[in-house]
Amino acid sequence: MKILIAVKRVADYNVKVRAKSDNTGPDLANVKMAINPFCEIAVEEAVRMKENGIATEIIAVSIGPQAAQEQVRTALALGADRGILVETDVDLEPLAIAKCFKAICDKENPDMVLLGKQAIDGDNNQTGQMIGALTGWAQATFASEITVDDSNITVIREVDAGLQTVKLKLPAIVTVDLRLNEPRYASLPNIMKAKKKTIDKTTPEELGVDTAPRVILLKAEPPAERQAGVKVEDVAELIEKLKNEAKVIS
């Protein structure tokens, strides 16, 4: 089984991202970058499948600037076999990303595409579903457990009402959720080995993908600072403040 995994370069989740002074977007200058946490879970799941003899090849794919090869190398150190970097300095929207993955799927013919359910920067939760629509493959989102049985996979999904179990025929698209696994850390020997692994480079133009944006960012600004709370003596005072100060009741 050949598995394609998505690896997105995002600001480290421990970093507090601020807006630029002109409000044109997030200020990422000198910010520590890392693999999107949900993408890490996808990498871990693919590596476990290979360790269990289910997967034969893992290909890590990232779409972004040249610096994104750092995240591809990290995926290689975690256990991926080779990488693909679709190099672009344009901040691609989910549809353009999905089209790039569709082109790579046509070339690589994977049995499964594993993605994080969403990226922590845009929080769009759209790419996996769009890849499924473009390829016509079966898809399962928000996976908390994946079981492979020959040409089928069984996925337990996290839904609003609890858990849902679906069975898909391969090839399939699966987006992974937080509780699927606990990603490992890359060991130093594996980090050194990853430097010798292959990363193929291409561009959206070479893949025949139109990256023209369809959404325009008008403004990025931090949320309003929360006001300090106050203590009230009794219910009557609480009601008075909710009515006359907060104006949330009448």
N, C-alpha and C positions, 0 to 999 in steps of 0.2 A: 504494500500500500504506500502510495506517495502522498505526503501531506504538505500542503501549502499553508504557511502561517503568516499572519500580518504582524508587523512590528512597527509601531508608530513612535516617532520622536516627539516627546512632550516635556514640559517643565516638570522637574521632580516633584512628586506629590507633597514632599515636606517643605517646599518653597512657597512662600506667600507671594503670589504674582500681583503686580501692580499695573495700573493703566499708565500709558504714556502721558506726558504732560499736555500733549495736544489732543488727547482722547481719541487717537486714531487706531488704537489697538493695545494689546498687552505689551508691556515692556519686558522683553526677554534678554536684554543686554546683560552679559555676565551672569546669567541665570543657569544653574546646574540643570542639565537636560538628562532624561532617562527614558527607558522603555515605558510606554503606557502600562500601568499596572494590570489591566485586563489582558493586554497582549502578552505579558509575562505568564499569566495563567494559561493562555493558549500554547505558548512555547513549552511550558512544563507538561501539559497534557500530551502534546505530541511526543516529547522525549520519553515519557512513561510508556506510551504505546510502542515506541521503538525498543525500549528495554524489555518489554513483554513479548517481543517478537511479532507484534501486529504491524507496525510501520517499518518500511524498508528504507525510506528516504524522507528527510525533512528539509524543506526549502523555506528560508526566512526571507520575506519580502518587505521592503520599506519604500515608501514614496515620500520624497522630500529633498532637502538640500544635500550637498555632498557630505556635510557633517553627520547625516543620518546613518552613514556606514558604521559609525561608532555603535549605534544600537543593533545593527545587523551583526557586528562582531560579537556583541554581548550575547545575542541569540545563538551564534555559532559556538561560543564558549559554554553555553548552557546545554548544547547537544545537537543543534541543527547541523546538517551536513554541508550545505552551501547556501549562499545568499544571492539575492537580486536587489539592486538599488535602482529604482526609477527616479532619476535625478531631475529635480525641478526646484526653482526658487519661488515658484508660485504656491501660495497657500491653497491647495486644492480643496474643493468641496466634495462631499460624499459621492455624488454622482460621477465626477471625474475619476475619483479613486476607484470606484466600482468598475468603471470602464477599463481602467488600467489593469485591474485584477482579471477582468474578463479576457483581455488580450493575453495575459500571462497564462491563464487557464487554457486558452486555446493552444498555446505553445507547449505547455508542460504536461497537460492532461493529468492533473492530480486526481486522486480518489476522494480527497476531502480537503476543504478549505476551513481552517480554524482562525477565528478572529475574536478579539475582545468584544463584548457586547456594545461598548462605546469607548470613546477616548475621553480622558478627563479634561481636555482643553475645550473642545467644542460641545461635548455631551450630546452629540446629534443622535446616536443610536440609529443609523440609517445604512451604513455601508454594507453590512452583511446581508440585509434584506434586499438591497439593490443588486448585489452580486447574484443573489438567488434569482431575481427577476430577469437579469440580463442573460444568465447561463441557462435558465430553465431547470436548474437542479433543485432537488428537495432541500429544504432548509429547516433548521431548528434553532431558535434563539433562546438566550438566557439559560444555557445548559448548566446544570449542577451535577450531572453524572452522565457519562458516555460509555456505552458498551458496544463493542464491535463483534459482529457475528457473520463471518464470510462476507457477503456482498451487502449486508444490512447493518445498520447501527440503530441502537435504541438510546434515546436521549430523554432524560428526566429534566423538564423545564420548570423554572420558577415562575409562576404566574400569580396574579393578584389573589386568587382564591386558594392558593397552596401550591401543589405540584401537579404537573401534567406529564404523562409518559407518551412519547411518540416513537414510531418506528419508521425509519427512512431507508430507501435504497440508495446505494452509492452510485455515482458521485453525489456529494452533499455539501451544503454550507452549514457550519455550526458556529454560533457566537456563544462565548463562554461567560459565565457569571462568577461572582466572587467566591462562592462556596464550592467550586469544582475541585480545587486543590490548593496546596500551599507551595508557591514557587521556591525552588532551591537557589542557593548562591553559587556563582561560578567559581570553581577552584582555580588556583594559580596555574597548575599544569594545563588545565583546559583553556585558560585564557591565552597561554602561550601557543597551544595547538591551534587555536582559532585564527591566529595571525597567518597561518599557512593555508587556511581554507579559502575557497574561491568565492569572490563576490562579482557577479556579472552586473554590468552597468548598462542602462538604457535610458531613454527619455520618453515622455508621453507622446512626443511627435513621432518617434520611431515606432511606437506602438499604434500610431494612428488615432490617438485620442484627442478630442477637442477639450481643452482645459479652460475655455472661456467661462468666467464666473457668472452665475445667475442670481447671486445674492450680493448686495452691496452693504458693507458695514458702515453704518452712519456714525456711530459713537460708541466708545467703550469707556465706562467710568466705574469707579468703585461703588459698592453699595453705601447707602447713608449710614453714618455711625449711629449706633444704638444709644438712646438716651439712658441716663442712669435711672434705676428704679426708685420708687418711694414706698415707704411703709405707711399704712393707714391704721387709724385707731379702731375702726369698727366698720360694719357693712354699710352703714349710712354714708360714711365719708367716701367709701369705695364707689358707691353708686353716684354720689355727687361728682366725683372726679371723672368717672366714665361718661357721665352725661354732659358736664359743662366744659371739661378740659379735653378729654379724648374725643368726645362727641361721637361715641360708638353706640350709644343708646339714646332713646328720646323719652 
